[in-house]
Structure formats: structure tokens, C-alpha cells
Amino acid sequence: MRNRRAEVIAGHQLQPASLSMGYGYRPELSEGALKSPIFQTSTFAFRSAEDGKRFFQIATGQIEPEEGERPGLIYSRLNNPDLEILEDRLCLWEDAEMGLAFGSGMAAIATTLLTYLRPGDVLLHSEPLYGGTTHLVNDMLPEFGVVSVSFDASDTRDDIESKLSAASGDALRMILIETPANPTNDLIDIRMCADIASTRAAGDRRPLLAVDNTFLGPLWQHPLKHGADLVIYSATKYLGGHSDLIAGAVLGPAEHLRPIAATRTYLGTMADPWTGWLLMRSLETLHLRMTRQTDTAGKVARFLAEHPRVSRVRYLDLLDPDDPQAAIYRRQCLGPGAMISFEVEWGEAGAFRFLNALRLIKLAVSLGSTESLAEHPASMTHCAVPPEEKVRTGVTEGLVRLSVGVEEADDLITDLTQALAAADEKEENR
């Protein structure tokens, strides 16, 4: 758990971009190594049997740690220095009390939902969601008796309340939203969802609001400041940022994170030390990468918006000021990020011709990395989503999702120009 006193020098509050270089690590404990070593070990030696006993009592919740006491190292399925340092640094970016690292974004989501949902509980979730999350909440959780209720960005609060009232479950237990939504960039009002959770409280049991913040990352949106209880990440994306690791994270108050930590221990869904070390490395350049990507994405989005063969460019900085989505954007976002979705003419065939013609931009799933990536959601990341749900949530056959990297904007625009021209030429020759 983070040490807030280590974040201030002479009354000056240090920023996450500065603290991420060394926060939570003491070189003198590791032979003076400037960077944290990789603690590639499965188990840790106790100094005494008494220490071992106390460490296990704290880890299993039999006793509470004393003020300022960190849980002792036992076994890397419970805790590991690389993960503890990483989790402290992740907390800096969200101003969170506690964080947990996982083996993937789906591990983070699944472990969180399994911690709090029980048979008969209602899960309210936004649409569209990442395809893996959609399968989890619509196909797997109902097998365990969890009732899933969905809504999208077009639904008003009254619409959502009506859907909840009509649900067959006992009570709302969790709200899971993804904002901006994958792949459409639709925004969900975090504060509205927090208010729904508050009005649905039953005694001491208040539904928890979890926000998947993967698309905007900790630079451009801070869900905890808008009423969220938990922030979830696919750390594979912007937090990792180099297409070389798979990881996830959950951040929030300790009272909500401790039960998730216990579930993680018994499910074994934590990240490994090497991944933790890689993520520490990545956090040092997070601000630089995301700032550059966002600047470049704005130029690319404006080019696409003016192209005659492209329609419905969805980029947060291009929202019509009168669009209700723009009001949400101004209220809860600090920047537009680097994710763009847009429609290519001629449906799937046109989208495929365009994607196949790209030369600099890589045709691959995932996002948030240093290289630009493009994919076709309807047949790739969201292929398992029912057709009627795709239509309802805007995942059309011509939709392309573009994750802008750190390349030069002019180079990306040149590649997009020639790929669109190639798709157009092949259409005319059909």
C-alpha cells in the first residue's frame, strides 16, 4: 500500500511521471542496484518461525497489520517485491490507496467479478464491452446464477432504472462499465452510474461501480474522482505500451481491494515477477508515450474526418459540442486519447481491402503500444458478440479500430491515404 509521505519534498507534491522512476524501491536493500532486481523466486525464507506465523496470520486475515507494517514475503502467489513496487507505482497515477497486478486484463476483470458476485445477484454493465468481457458477463456468469442487465450510451438514467426494475435477480451487486467503449469510443457517465449505485444500496450493502479505464489510461481519465469504487486495466495496453507483455490491474480503496487480493491468491491470477519488472520499466515513459500518441491521433483523426471514403469517425476530440457525449467528455475526461474508430465504405470487403493494403500500420489486435495497430472488430475482437448486439452498439461490418502509436503523423497519414486509395481502386475493378 502506497506511502503518501514519500510523495512530497519540502511541501511540494511530486507528480506520478517523476515518482515512477523509483517510488517504493530502496536500492540499499538490493546491493545498491539503481533499478529493482527481478525477484524470480517462488518462495521466501523466513528469519524465524515466529515471523512465518505472523506473515501467514496477516496474509489470511486472522490479524491486522500494525500501523505502517507491510505484509511479510511468503510465496510469489501471495506477494512478490516486483509486484508490490509495481502496485505502489500504479496507485500514484490514480491516487488510489491500493492496487493489484494480474496476469491479464481478463484475469483482473474475472477475479473482481468472482469476488463480489453470488447466485441471484444482478450485474449491470454497459455495451459494447471488449469481446472477452462480453462473453464472461453474458455467457459464463449466468451459468453461476448471476443476472446480467445491459445498457448503452443512448440509454437515459430512467431507461437503466427501468431495466433494473424488470430484472429477475434479487439485488444489484455490481456495475461494470467500459468508458470509452471498445471499439466505438462511446462514453458512459461515471457519475450517473455512481448515483445509481447509491440509490440501489440495501442497508450496509452498496453496489460497487467498476470502470474499465483501458482506452484512456491514467493520463486522460480518473474514474475514482468521479465516484467509481474500482478502476480496472488491461495493463497489456498503455500501461505496458510495447506489445511485449500481458497483464491487468485493479485499483481503489483498500477495503474493496483486500477481498479481491484474497481471491487472487486462491485463483492464482497474479502477474509474474518478470511482467511486474517490465511494467515498472514501462511506467517510466507512460506520460511521454501517451502524450505523443494523443497528439498524433488528433492529426490522424482530422485527416480521416475529411476523407471522402470514410464516415462516422469516432474520436473524442471531434465530438459535436451539442452532442450529449461531448458534455460527458468535458466533465470526466482530461484528453481524447489515441483510439480512433471509423467506417470504411463497402462494408467488410472494403474494410478488409483497406487493412490488407496498410504498410506502416500493423494489422493486429491489441492497442496502446508504440506502434500503430488496426483491426476489424466485427470479425476479430468482437466476433463472438451476437449479430443483433453488434448492430445495436455500432460494431458494423465497415468499422475499423485504429490505435495510434508514436510514429510521425505524416507517415501514418501517408499510409492511410494509400490504403484507402487501394481499397477504392479494387472496388472499382470488381
Secondary structure, 3 states (H helix, E strand, C coil): CCCHHHHEECCEECCHHHHCCCCCCCHHHHCCCCCCCCCCCCECCCCCHHHHHHHHHHHCCCCCCCCCCCCCCCECCCCCHHHHHHHHHHHHHHCCCEEEEECCHHHHHHHHHHHHCCCCEEEEEEECCCHHHHHHHHHHHHHHCCEEEEEECCCCHHHHHHHHHHCCCCEEEEEEEECCCCCCCCCCCHHHHHHHHHHCCECCECCEEEEECCCCHHHHECHHHHCCCEEEEECCCCCCCCCCCCCEEEEECHHHHHHHHHHHHHHCCECCHHHHHHHHHHHCCHHHHHHHHHHHHHHHHHHHHCCCCEEEEECHHHCCCCCHHHHHHHHHECCCCCEEEEEECCHHHHHHHHHHHCCCCEECCCCCCCCCEEECHHHCCCCCCCHHHHHHHCCCCCEEEEECCCCCHHHHHHHHHHHHHHHHHHHHCC
